[in-house]
Amino acid sequence: MERMRRALEAAGNRAALALVAVLIAIEAAEAQPKENAVTESSAGRNVVVLVSIPDRRLALIDSGRVVRTFPVAVGTESTPSPTGEFRVVSRLVDPTYYHPGQVVPPGPQNPLGTRWIGLSKKGFGIHGTNAPRSIGKAASHGCIRMAKSDLEQLFTMVRTGDVVMIRGERDAQVAQVFGGAAVLAADAGTAQAPAGN
């Protein structure tokens, strides 16, 4: 990367230099700041984080018992939250937000809030927000957003390696945890959304 930068500098190509700066920022984003990383293992734990996209709620389940539920914001229709089973792969305090051409340090303007819980689906996580009114709505770019105090509480309860299940439908487990009826995929077109959504 350094050789490429020197060659482009010598050529005096400012647009190419800007591209190199963006590539360096992206590379930095993939190597999140280690000083903010919190590494505690989930070995010997039976903790699951269950996210219901239709309910816009998250539950922390420990050994089959629902410990706490929280309201969340989920992805929009054009930028949906991923569904499936993932793992917590990183936990950061006061994360820096990296986006091509933009770096936002920790603070009130940071769209990630004060905590980042990174998932095994690259680029996705559970984080805070600088737009608290988005909680309870389909408003994110796919990540799961939480209110500051809720996220900080959840952060203390999860560890690297814990399972995160994100469900796009109200199956039996989602209905059991969050209430209401399960909706089968074939019934989804005729079913009513749960109250409060």
Secondary structure, DSSP 4 states (H G I P E B T S, - for coil): -HHHHHHHHHHT-HHHHHHHHHHHHHHHHHS--GGGB---B-TT--EEEEEETTTTEEEEEETTEEEEEEE-BEE-SSSPPP-EEEEEEEEEESPPEEETTEEE-SSTT-TTTTEEEEESSTT-EEE--S-GGGTTSEEESSSEE--HHHHHHHHHH--BT-EEEEESS--HHHHHHH-S----GGGTTTPPPPTT-
